[in-house]
Amino acid sequence: KKSSSLDPYLPDSLAYLATIEYERKNLNRAASLNLRALSQSASKRNISPYSIMNRGAIYFNLACGYALRDDHKKALSFLKKAFALNPALKENAENDGDLTVLRQYPEFKKLINN
């Protein structure tokens, strides 16, 4: 929290806080923090190869949170964005327990196989 208060435009600190909230099962708070992190990482101030690659992981984490809330449409939408930025996340998606509910949808299989 301290790094976020020192520089509220630092997307990494927001993403780390989101991970903590996600682990605590505060899924709404985690989603809010991840969305803020995405917004900040897209700003001109935070353009770096790391932040662009990390955006894929943030989208992936959002997909996990929405899958746990049984919102498969949003979860699949975020997975699509995650895979576009970091195709290596497809392997994670096949094994991540938080995404189990999505595996029944043809859209999930299509995203994995594209």
SULHU-V359109 format. One record per helix or strand of 2 or more residues. SS is the DSSP state (H for helix, E for strand). FROM is the first residue (numbers start at 0). LEN is the number of residues. Records with the same first field share a line. If there is no record, write none. Layout:
SS: FROM-LEN ; FROM-LEN
//
This chain:
H: 1-5 ; 10-13 ; 26-15 ; 43-3 ; 48-20 ; 71-14 ; 88-7 ; 96-8 ; 105-8
//
